[in-house]
């Protein structure tokens, strides 16, 4: 897993090694092989992002009220589902404002999970830096939204309902919030690695029907993990933007 260079990674290393190395030098990092700085999981993230951009560009160009395409129907269903979750978790008033962020995370994580089913590709979410990056994005966004929505009053979320409980509640809440990105990372990373290893084991044992069952299970786990990531993101945002009087 990740030891061989995928064809898309090879393409980036052949033609875009210099820009990648320049970026690494800018942040004070060094690739294991400076001549081939692109790692598989980074290349797969870029490919997932490109697929999303092309897909949404095609969707945007074919939007129609009178004759919606099948692609439009699919994404309308996805959006309505995400909107329903946001309304339920964050609230009817604020929920729709945050569908774009949580919904984009859902699509990125889902595509990142599922691309590993395609031969000659790997799921970037099987590599800890990718779930960690998504988790840190969630962490930063919900805290920024908390401060922008409540100002300094956001700090009351960390102090508890009664002033004399603050010395006890503050460290508990700080540790709890700092643990959230770790929890998001480990949950997604561990499930995707486990699903991949189970599939590979059964592929090595037999090529008749049984691997297809586990590939189906892998797809199911991919959907569930993307859904959980989105829901937890909405829960964190909902808690951050809620006002004390509510």
C-alpha positions in Angstrom: 0.0 0.0 0.0 1.7 3.2 -1.2 5.2 1.6 -1.8 4.9 1.5 -5.6 4.5 4.6 -7.7 1.1 4.9 -9.3 0.9 6.0 -12.9 -0.7 9.4 -12.0 2.1 10.0 -9.4 4.7 9.0 -12.0 3.1 11.6 -14.4 3.4 14.4 -11.8 7.0 13.4 -10.9 8.0 13.3 -14.6 6.6 16.7 -15.4 6.0 18.7 -12.2 8.8 17.6 -9.9 10.4 21.1 -9.8 7.3 23.0 -8.6 6.7 20.4 -5.9 10.2 20.6 -4.7 10.0 24.4 -4.6 6.9 24.2 -2.4 8.6 21.8 0.0 11.7 24.0 0.2 9.4 27.0 0.9 8.0 25.3 4.0 11.4 23.9 5.1 10.7 20.2 4.1 12.7 17.8 2.0 11.4 14.9 -0.1 12.9 11.5 0.5 13.8 11.5 -3.2 14.2 15.1 -4.4 13.9 14.0 -8.0 10.5 12.4 -7.4 8.9 14.5 -4.6 5.3 13.6 -5.3 3.8 10.9 -3.0 1.0 8.7 -4.0 -1.5 10.1 -1.5 -0.8 13.7 -2.5 -1.2 12.8 -6.2 -4.5 11.0 -5.4 -5.8 14.1 -3.5 -5.1 16.2 -6.5 -6.8 13.7 -8.8 -9.9 13.6 -6.5 -10.0 17.5 -6.6 -9.7 17.5 -10.4 -12.5 15.0 -10.7 -14.7 17.1 -8.4 -13.9 20.3 -10.4 -14.7 18.6 -13.8 -17.8 16.9 -12.4 -19.2 20.1 -11.0 -18.3 22.0 -14.1 -20.3 19.5 -16.2 -23.1 19.7 -13.7 -23.2 23.5 -13.8 -23.2 23.6 -17.6 -26.2 21.2 -17.8 -28.4 22.6 -15.1 -32.0 22.8 -16.2 -35.3 23.4 -14.5 -37.4 21.8 -17.3 -35.2 18.9 -18.2 -32.8 18.0 -15.4 -30.2 15.5 -16.3 -29.6 12.3 -14.3 -26.4 13.8 -12.9 -28.5 16.8 -11.7 -31.0 14.5 -10.1 -28.3 12.7 -8.2 -26.7 15.8 -6.9 -30.1 17.3 -6.0 -30.8 14.2 -3.9 -27.3 14.6 -2.3 -27.9 18.3 -1.6 -31.4 17.8 -0.2 -30.1 15.0 2.1 -27.2 17.3 3.3 -29.6 20.2 3.7 -31.9 18.0 5.8 -29.0 17.0 8.0 -27.9 20.6 8.5 -31.4 21.7 9.3 -31.8 19.0 11.9 -28.3 19.3 13.5 -27.5 23.0 13.2 -31.0 24.5 12.8 -33.3 25.7 10.1 -32.0 29.3 10.4 -28.2 28.7 10.4 -28.0 25.2 8.8 -28.2 26.1 5.1 -25.2 28.5 5.5 -22.9 25.7 6.4 -24.0 23.0 3.9 -21.4 24.2 1.4 -18.4 23.5 3.7 -19.7 20.2 5.3 -21.1 19.0 2.0 -17.9 19.6 0.1 -16.0 17.7 2.8 -18.5 14.9 2.4 -17.9 14.7 -1.4 -14.1 14.9 -1.1 -14.0 12.2 1.6 -16.4 10.0 -0.3 -14.5 10.3 -3.6 -11.2 9.9 -1.8 -12.5 6.7 -0.2 -14.1 5.3 -3.4 -11.2 6.0 -5.8 -9.3 3.1 -4.2 -11.8 0.7 -5.7 -10.6 1.7 -9.2 -7.7 -0.4 -10.4 -4.3 1.4 -10.5 -5.5 4.0 -7.9 -5.3 4.2 -4.1 -7.6 5.9 -1.6 -5.7 8.9 -0.2 -7.8 8.6 3.0 -5.8 5.5 3.8 -2.8 7.8 4.6 -3.0 9.6 7.9 -2.0 13.1 6.6 -5.2 13.3 4.4 -7.8 12.6 7.1 -5.7 14.8 9.4 -5.8 17.7 6.9 -9.6 17.3 6.6 -9.9 17.1 10.4 -7.8 20.3 10.9 -9.9 22.1 8.4 -13.0 21.2 10.4 -11.3 22.2 13.6 -10.2 25.6 12.3 -13.5 26.4 10.6 -15.9 25.6 13.5 -13.7 27.6 15.9 -13.5 30.6 13.5 -17.3 30.4 13.0 -17.8 30.2 16.8 -15.9 33.4 17.3 -17.4 35.2 14.4 -20.9 34.2 15.5 -20.6 34.8 19.2 -17.5 37.0 19.6 -15.8 36.7 22.9 -18.9 35.0 24.2 -17.8 31.9 22.4 -15.3 31.3 25.2 -18.4 30.6 27.5 -18.7 27.3 25.7 -15.4 26.3 27.5 -16.2 27.6 31.0 -19.4 25.8 31.8 -22.8 27.1 33.0 -21.7 28.1 36.5 -18.7 30.4 37.1 -17.3 28.4 40.0 -17.1 25.4 37.8 -14.8 27.1 35.4 -11.5 25.8 36.8 -12.8 22.3 36.4 -14.7 22.7 33.0 -12.0 24.7 31.2 -9.3 22.1 31.0 -11.9 19.4 30.2 -13.4 21.4 27.4 -10.0 22.4 25.9 -8.8 18.7 25.9 -12.2 17.6 24.5 -11.9 20.1 21.6 -8.2 19.3 20.9 -9.1 15.6 20.8 -11.7 16.2 18.1 -9.4 16.4 15.1 -7.5 13.3 16.4 -10.8 11.4 16.7 -11.9 12.4 13.2 -8.5 11.4 11.8 -8.2 8.1 13.5 -11.8 7.0 12.7 -11.5 7.7 9.0 -7.9 6.5 8.6 -8.3 3.3 10.6 -11.5 2.2 8.8 -10.2 2.8 5.3 -6.9 1.0 6.1 -8.8 -1.9 7.6 -11.2 -2.2 4.6 -8.3 -2.1 2.2 -6.4 -4.8 4.0 -9.4 -7.1 4.3 -10.1 -6.7 0.5 -6.4 -7.4 -0.3 -6.3 -10.5 1.9 -9.4 -12.0 0.2 -8.1 -11.1 -3.3 -4.9 -13.0 -2.5 -6.9 -16.1 -1.3 -9.5 -16.3 -4.1 -10.6 -14.5 -7.3 -14.1 -16.0 -7.5 -17.0 -13.9 -6.2 -15.7 -13.5 -2.6 -13.5 -10.4 -3.2 -16.5 -8.7 -4.9 -18.5 -9.0 -1.6 -15.7 -7.3 0.3 -15.3 -4.7 -2.4 -19.0 -4.0 -1.9 -18.4 -3.8 1.9 -15.5 -1.4 1.1 -17.9 0.9 -0.8 -20.4 0.7 2.0 -17.8 1.7 4.6 -16.7 4.5 2.3 -20.2 5.9 2.3 -20.6 5.5 6.0 -17.3 7.2 6.9 -18.0 10.1 4.6 -21.4 10.5 6.2 -20.0 10.3 9.7 -17.3 12.9 8.9 -20.0 15.3 7.5 -22.3 14.8 10.5 -19.6 15.3 13.1 -18.5 18.5 11.2 -22.1 19.8 11.4 -22.4 18.9 15.1 -19.2 20.8 15.9 -20.3 23.8 13.8 -23.8 23.7 15.4 -22.3 23.7 18.9 -19.9 26.6 18.0 -22.4 28.9 16.4 -25.2 28.3 19.0 -25.9 31.2 21.3 -25.8 30.8 25.1 -29.5 31.7 25.5 -30.5 28.9 23.2 
